[in-house]
Amino acid sequence: MLLDKMMFIRVFTITICILTYVSGNAQNDFFVTAKNGLNVRSEDNLSAKKVAKIPYGVIVQKIADTDREMTIIDNGIEITGKWVKIKYNNYPYIISNESDTYEKEGFVFDGYLKKNENDAIITSSRIPKTEYDELFKKASKPIEKSKKIGDLDSIKTILKNRVEWVTQFENEDYKREDQIKSITISNGQKLILNEFFSEEIGFSKGWSGYYPAYDILVLEGGHTSDRTFSIKTGETEGTIGNPDYFVHSPQKTIRLNGIFGGQECISYFFQRKVKGEFEYLTAFDMIDDHCIIKEFYWINETSFIYRTKYYSTDEIHGETNCFKGQIKLK
């Protein structure tokens, strides 16, 4: 299965990609799991002033723990955690009354934070082609081609009650048809895009599109980077990825996913199905600094094989290496 999209225009770029959603200290990155958003307060208690509300799926950085523990009941489920101090910003969604992009600090209940790494242990090792070929015979080879609607007018019709597009511009010379103003997700919450962010993304014919099976809209950012939105949950590319890179396990309990960050590399990660929905599981940091998977196949629900194409030693034809890997769930 080929996963390298528009390979020939990308493989000679040598700059290492860094996704915009990754902060300076990845070990302290968490994403919000509260479906209706997570309140940020000025102090570490429920009586403190609410200063913002961060949407589901947005990534924040934890900067300090506190000793203030708390237990709540959410839909009959007991959730225990503590107050922590975080850094957050007004990007890509407006999460406070201020419209500018900024970085601020506040306190949240960490029972609704999920660490953005280490939810599973990934092991991977290089294998000879002969071993790869033998494993390939046992591999699951589903033909997955997600339906993609690639016409902007059709997308606007389909999403007319869910996505609002900018129609008024200060300068008519820069008027566009593809700038998003807001997204209304399935729970009715309306998420307003930061203007500075929305100005930098848009619809690129042949690249962008809406995937109805997953309710995901893929747009283009700078350097042809992927900018994706879950119209269902409001999540962005950091946790929902791009359907072009989906490879499901045989029983569809885990899937490979990925995001193209605008330079050479694709950042891959795994998702796991939880209560019928796929959620971010862990990053897939491949060995030998390989960052483009040529093909990927599942052997069973937790083991897989893949081949990479590496151009540092051969800029014309590339070097192909074979690997096998395993996911150990915690």
For each residue, the residues with C-beta under 8 A, 3 or more apart:
1: 141 144 247 295 296 297
2: 294 295
3: 244 245 247 258 266 292 293 294 295 296
4: 7 266 292 293 294 309
5: 244 260
6: 9 10 207 224
7: 4 10 11 292 309
8: 11
9: 6
10: 6 7 13 260 263 264
11: 7 8 264 292 309 311 318
12: 311 315
13: 10 263 264
14: 264
15: 263 264
16: 263 264 265 291
17: 225 260 261 262 263 264 265 267 291
18: 22 261
19: 22 237 238 259 261 267
20: 221 261
21: 59 236 237 238
22: 18 19 26 29 59 238
23: 26 28 29 59 61 87
24: 61
25: 28 29 61
26: 22 23 29 116 117
27: 117
28: 23 25 61 62 63
29: 22 23 25 26 59 60 61 115 116 117
30: 59 60 61 62 86 110 113 114 115 116
31: 57 58 59 60 113 114 116 238 239 280
32: 37 38 54 55 56 57 58 59 60 112 113
33: 56 112 113 114
34: 37 38 56 112
35: 56 187 233
36: 56 187 189
37: 32 34 53 54 55 56 189
38: 32 34 53 54 56 108 109 112 113
39: 50 52 53 108
40: 50 51 52 53 54 86 88 95 106 107 108
41: 44 45 46 48 49 50 51 106 107 108
42: 48 49 51 106 107
43: 47 48 49 107
44: 41 48 66 68 83 85 107
45: 41 48 68 83
46: 41 70
47: 43
48: 41 42 43 44 45 107
49: 41 42 43
50: 39 40 41 53
51: 40 41 42 96 104 106
52: 39 40 88 95 96 104 106
53: 37 38 39 40 50 95 96
54: 32 37 38 40 58 60 88 95 108
55: 32 37 58 93 95 189 191 234
56: 32 33 34 35 36 37 38 233 234 235
57: 31 32 230 233 234 235 236 238 239 240
58: 31 32 54 55 88 93 95 236
59: 21 22 23 29 30 31 32 116 238 239
60: 29 30 31 32 54 86 87 88 108 113
61: 23 24 25 28 29 30 86 87 88
62: 28 30 65 84 85 86 110 113
63: 28 85 86 87 105
64: 84 85
65: 62 82 84 85
66: 44 82 83 84 85 107
67: 82
68: 44 45 82 83
69: 80 81 82
70: 46 80 81 82 83 109 111
71: 78 79 80 81
72: 78 79 109 111
73: 76 77 78 79
74: 77 79
75:
76: 73
77: 73 74
78: 71 72 73
79: 71 72 73 74 111 112
80: 69 70 71 111
81: 69 70 71 109 110 111 112 113
82: 65 66 67 68 69 70 109 110
83: 44 45 66 68 70 107 108 109 110
84: 62 64 65 66 107 108 110 113
85: 44 62 63 64 65 66 105 106 107
86: 30 40 60 61 62 63 105 106 107 108
87: 23 60 61 63 103 104 105
88: 40 52 54 58 60 61 95 103 104 105 106
89: 101 102 103 104
90: 93 94 95 96 98 99 100 101 102 194
91: 101 194 196 197
92: 193 194 197 198 236
93: 55 58 90 191 192 193 194 234
94: 90 98 99 192 193 194
95: 40 52 53 54 55 58 88 90
96: 51 52 53 90 104
97:
98: 90 94 102
99: 90 94 194 195
100: 90 196
101: 89 90 91 194 196 197
102: 89 90 98
103: 87 88 89
104: 51 52 87 88 89 96
105: 63 85 86 87 88
106: 40 41 42 51 52 85 86 88
107: 40 41 42 43 44 48 66 83 84 85 86
108: 38 39 40 41 54 60 83 84 86 112 113
109: 38 70 72 81 82 83 112
110: 30 62 81 82 83 84 113
111: 70 72 79 80 81
112: 32 33 34 38 79 81 108 109
113: 30 31 32 33 38 60 62 81 84 108 110
114: 30 31 33 119 280
115: 29 30 118 119
116: 26 29 30 31 59 238 280 283
117: 26 27 29 282 283
118: 115 121 282
119: 114 115 272 280 281 282 330
120: 270 272 281 282 327 328 329 330
121: 118 327 328 330
122: 270 282 284 285 325 326 327 328
123: 325 326 328
124: 286 287 323 324 325 326
125: 287 323 324 325
126: 287 288 321 322 323
127: 131 132 135 305 322 323 324
128: 131 132 322
129: 132 133 322
130: 133 134
131: 127 128 134 135 322 324
132: 127 128 129 135 136 305 307 322 323 324
133: 129 130 136 137
134: 130 131 137 138
135: 127 131 132 138 139 299 305 324
136: 132 133 139 297 305
137: 133 134
138: 134 135 299
139: 135 136 297 298 299 305
140: 249 250 297 298 299 300
141: 1 297
142: 247 248 250
143:
144: 1 246 247 248
145:
146: 211 213 214 243 244 246
147: 211 212 213
148: 209 210 211 243
149: 154 155 158 209 210 211 212
150: 205 206 208 209
151: 154 155
152: 155 156 177 178 203 205 208
153: 156 157
154: 149 151 157 158
155: 149 151 152 158 159 163 203 209 210 217
156: 152 153 159 160 163 165
157: 153 154 160
158: 149 154 155 210 212
159: 155 156 162 163 210 217 231
160: 156 157 163
161: 184
162: 159 183 184 185 231
163: 155 156 159 160 180 182 183 184 217 231
164: 180 181 182 183 184
165: 156 177 178 179 180 181
166: 169 176 179 180 181 198
167:
168:
169: 166 172 174 175 176
170:
171: 174 175
172: 169 175
173:
174: 169 171
175: 169 171 172
176: 166 169 179 202
177: 152 165 203
178: 152 165 202 203 219
179: 165 166 176 198 199 202
180: 163 164 165 166 183 193 198 201 219 229
181: 164 165 166 192 193 198
182: 163 164 190 191 192 193
183: 162 163 164 180 190 191 193 229 231 234
184: 161 162 163 164 188 189 190 191
185: 162 188 189 191 230 231 232 233 234
186: 231 232 233
187: 35 36
188: 184 185
189: 36 37 55 184 185 234
190: 182 183 184
191: 55 93 182 183 184 185 234
192: 93 94 181 182
193: 92 93 94 180 181 182 183 197 198
194: 90 91 92 93 94 99 101 197 198
195: 99 198 199
196: 91 100 101 199 200
197: 91 92 101 193 194 200 201
198: 92 166 179 180 181 193 194 195 201
199: 179 195 196
200: 196 197 221 222
201: 180 197 198 219 220 221 227
202: 176 178 179 208 219 220
203: 152 155 177 178 208 219 220
204: 207 208 219 220 224
205: 150 152 208
206: 150
207: 6 204 218 220 224
208: 150 152 202 203 204 205 217 218 219 220
209: 148 149 150 155 217 218
210: 148 149 155 158 159 216 217 218
211: 146 147 148 149 214 215 216 217 218 243
212: 147 149 158 215
213: 146 147 243
214: 146 211 230 243
215: 211 212 230 231 232
216: 210 211 228 229 230 231 240 242 243
217: 155 159 163 208 209 210 211 228 229 231
218: 207 208 209 210 211 226 227 228 242 243 244
219: 178 180 201 202 203 204 208 227 228 229
220: 201 202 203 204 207 208 224 225 226 227
221: 20 200 201 224 225 226 227 262
222: 200 225 262
223: 262 263
224: 6 204 207 220 221 260 262
225: 17 220 221 222 260 261 262
226: 218 220 221 237 242 259 260 261
227: 201 218 219 220 221 236 237
228: 216 217 218 219 236 237 240 241 242 259
229: 180 183 216 217 219 234 235 236 240
230: 57 185 214 215 216 233 234 235 236 240
231: 159 162 163 183 185 186 215 216 217
232: 185 186 215
233: 35 56 57 185 186 230 240
234: 55 56 57 93 183 185 189 191 229 230
235: 56 57 229 230 238 239 240
236: 21 57 58 92 227 228 229 230 239 240
237: 19 21 226 227 228 240 241 242 259
238: 19 21 22 31 57 59 116 235 259 280
239: 31 57 59 235 236 279 280
240: 57 216 228 229 230 233 235 236 237 257
241: 228 237 245 246 257 258 259 269 271
242: 216 218 226 228 237 245 257 258 259 260
243: 146 148 211 213 214 216 218 246
244: 3 5 146 218
245: 3 241 242 256 257 258 259 266 268
246: 144 146 241 243 255 256 257
247: 1 3 142 144 255 256 296 297 298
248: 142 144 252 254 255 298
249: 140 252 253 254 255 298 300 301 302 304
250: 140 142 298 300 301
251: 301
252: 248 249 255 273
253: 249 272 273 301
254: 248 249 270 271 272 273 281 301 302 327
255: 246 247 248 249 252 270 271 278
256: 245 246 247 268 269 270 284 293 296 304
257: 240 241 242 245 246 268 269 270 271
258: 3 241 242 245 266 267 268 269 293
259: 19 226 228 237 238 241 242 245 266 267
260: 5 10 17 224 225 226 242 265 266
261: 17 18 19 20 225 226 265 266 267
262: 17 221 222 223 224 225
263: 10 13 15 16 17 223
264: 10 11 13 14 15 16 17 291 292
265: 16 17 260 261 291 292
266: 3 4 245 258 259 260 261 291 292 293
267: 17 19 258 259 261 283 291
268: 245 256 257 258 283 284 286 293
269: 241 256 257 258 280 281 282 283 284
270: 120 122 254 255 256 257 281 282 284 327
271: 241 254 255 257 278 279 280 281
272: 119 120 253 254 278 279 281 329
273: 252 253 254 276 277 278 279
274: 277 278 279
275:
276: 273
277: 273 274
278: 255 271 272 273 274
279: 239 271 272 273 274
280: 31 114 116 119 238 239 269 271
281: 119 120 254 269 270 271 272 327
282: 117 118 119 120 122 269 270
283: 116 117 267 268 269
284: 122 256 268 269 270
285: 122
286: 124 268 289 290 291 293 308 323
287: 124 125 126 290 323
288: 126 308 310 321
289: 286
290: 286 287 293 308 310 321
291: 16 17 264 265 266 267 286
292: 3 4 7 11 264 265 266 308 309 310
293: 3 4 256 258 266 268 286 290 296 306 307 308
294: 2 3 4 306 307 308 309 320
295: 1 2 3 306 307
296: 1 3 247 256 293 304 305 306
297: 1 136 139 140 141 247 304 305 306
298: 139 140 247 248 249 250 301 303 304
299: 135 138 139 140 303 304 305 324
300: 140 249 250 303
301: 249 250 251 253 254 298
302: 249 254 326 327 328 329
303: 298 299 300 324 325 326 327
304: 249 256 296 297 298 299 324 325 326 327
305: 127 132 135 136 139 296 297 299 322 323 324 325
306: 293 294 295 296 297 322 323 325
307: 132 293 294 295 320 321 322 323
308: 286 288 290 292 293 294 320 321 323
309: 4 7 11 292 294 318 319 320
310: 288 290 292 313 318 319 320 321
311: 11 12 314 315 318 319
312: 315 319
313: 310 319
314: 311 317 318 319
315: 12 311 312 318
316:
317: 314
318: 11 309 310 311 314 315
319: 309 310 311 312 313 314
320: 294 307 308 309 310
321: 126 288 290 307 308 310
322: 126 127 128 129 131 132 305 306 307
323: 124 125 126 127 132 286 287 305 306 307 308
324: 124 125 127 131 132 135 299 303 304 305
325: 122 123 124 125 303 304 305 306
326: 122 123 124 302 303 304
327: 120 121 122 254 270 281 302 303 304
328: 120 121 122 123 302
329: 120 272 302
330: 119 120 121
